[in-house]
């Protein structure tokens, strides 16, 4: 679990860094500009890390399923080699997805207005600047981004449904521990997938709430995830108390 949490933290640091620094800079600047190459780079890395995180959340759900439903076989099933392969597969899946997104964007001709109606470069706002009908490209984005999110969410919901059914015959203490372990993961999944599905599971169009919804999965969710996992994890809270106690004792000694 901690191995996957460490990988998730790394992905979220990279994911936030594709949007937040530029977003803060633009808040302080009078003229907000970005080059076409910079825009394409932001699209690539944003989707790369976003889909890597989506697949990693699915992997973490499988890890929780094995830990709760097959505890005696956990060490044999979730071997070190398999864990590394699953993480590598998450990164590979994110890379393939983002390459497709960029490849359908590069050939588009841009000859009209050059103002993106968004606070970062994404496919739907960029399509509106193209001098051609982008219905086909929008359909590819719907399949490539929207269906990935929906399919992953379906797997996650199925996984946790099986876990909940398996807890019926457990003791109250066993159910409490299992639910405490899964609660933080479920919270993160809802915060991340809800806005993402709203944005990408529809044709390219403009809604006034798009930017506000995008703030949730680009800024707020990555910011809240460390807090959610810390507050819901007993081992992390105990480790923090011990660390805080050592600092206090060290200060008293000085």
Order of alpha helices (4+ residues) and beta strands (2+ residues): alpha-alpha-alpha-alpha-alpha-alpha-alpha-alpha-alpha-alpha-alpha-alpha
